[in-house]
Amino acid sequence: MKTIGIIAAMKTEMQFLKEELKNVSEMIFSGMPFYKGTIGNADIVLTECGIGKVNAAIYTQILIDKFQVDAIINTGIAGSLDNVVQHLSIVIADTITYYDVRKGQLINCYPYQEYFTADEKLTQLLYGSSEKNTSMIWKNNYR
């Protein structure tokens, strides 16, 4: 993997990663800063996209167009309706879907699928990156 783009909705969600970046350079696109640097041996581009999937989509496209990232991670703080996920759990999704669109629309309209599957290599990298509290990692298995 060459360059990983990481987006977070809020500053507090990206602050730890920003502090971990080495050899940082800052660029401004669409009025928001993008921080390019390294964490370990990975090239990273980090940004705060704001709340919502429209903002996430806009900043994802900027990461693709301006930085030619090979993968994108959306990181942040979220709640859960599942009691299995406890406070401070780490959740790594291997599949995702819309929460606000009927399944019939997803299946009958482009791209004609209910779920989107994460890149297996990237998912395994994320599982392996948590050296502490690995018992807190919870894999998403909803289908």
N, C-alpha and C positions, 0 to 999 in steps of 0.2 A: 504494500500500500504506500502510495507516494505522499499525498496531502489529504488530511482529514479536516473537513469543515465542521465546526461545532457552533450550534446556535442555542441560545437561551432566551427566554422571554424577558427576564429581568436581570438587572445588574447583580443582585444578590445570588442569582443562580449561576452566574459565570465568574464571580469574583475569585473563588478558589482556583479555578483553572487559569485565570488571568495571572494570578500570583505565581503559578507554576511555570508559566511560559518563560523560556530563555531566548536571548537574541531577538527581542521583540521590536517590530516596526509597526507603526500605526498608519492606516490609510482611511480616508473618509469617502463613503459612497452613500448616496441617498440620505445624507445628513447624519449617518451613524458611523461610529468608528469600527474598523475591523483590525484585529490584532493578529499579526503574522509572526510566528515563532516556532519553537520546538518544545516538546515535552518528551523527555527520554530521547529516543531516536526517531520520533514521529514529527513530521512537519504538520503544523496546526494553523488554521485560520479560525479565530474565535470572534463572535459578534453577539450583540444583544439585539434581538429582532422585535421586541415588543410582544404583547399578548395577542393571541389569536392565530388561526390557521392561515388567514390571508397574509398577515405579516410574516409568518414562517415561510410561506411560499415565495414571497418577494425576496427575502434574504437568502433563501435557498438558491433562487435563480441567480442572485448576485454572486454567491459563492461559486456557482458553476461557471458563469460567464467571465467574471473578473479574475478568479483564482484557480480555475480548472481543477477543483477538488475531485478526488477519486471516491470519496465517501462523505456522508453527512450524518452527524449525530445531533439529535435534538435532546438537550439535557435540561433538567429542571426539577422543580418541586411540584408535586401533585398529590391529590387525595386519592382515596380508593373506596369503593363500595364493597370490596371483598375483605372480610375479617382476617384472611390469611396474611394480607399485607399489613404489617405493623409499622408504627412510627420508626423512622430512620431505615426502613427497608430499602434495598436497592432493587429496582425492577428494570429488567432488560427485556424489551419486547422482541420476540422473534416474528410476530405477525401483528399487524395493526388494521383497524377498520375505522370508518366514520362512526361517530356516536349520534350524529344528528341527521342521518339520511336513512331512509327505509331500505332494507335489504333488496327489495324488488328493483329499486332504482339502480342500485350498485350492479346487480347482475344483468339488467336489461339495457344499461347505458355504458358508454365507453368509460373505463377500459374493461368492462364486462367481467368484473371479479369482485367478490365480497371482501376479500382480505388482500393485504399487501404483505409480502414476505421480506424480512430483513436479509441482508447479505450474510450467509452463514459464516464466512471467514471473519467478518467484522464482529458478528455476535460472539464468536468464540474468543476473539481478542478482548472484547469487553468483559466477558466472564472471567478471563484470566487476569485482567488488570486490577481486580480488587484483591490485594494481598491481605488486607485486614477484614475481619468480620464476614468471611465468605459464607457463613451460615445465614447471613441476612440477604443474600442474593435470591431473588424469587423470579423464576422463569415464567413468562406469559404463555399459557397454553389454552387460550380460549378459541374454540371453533365450534 
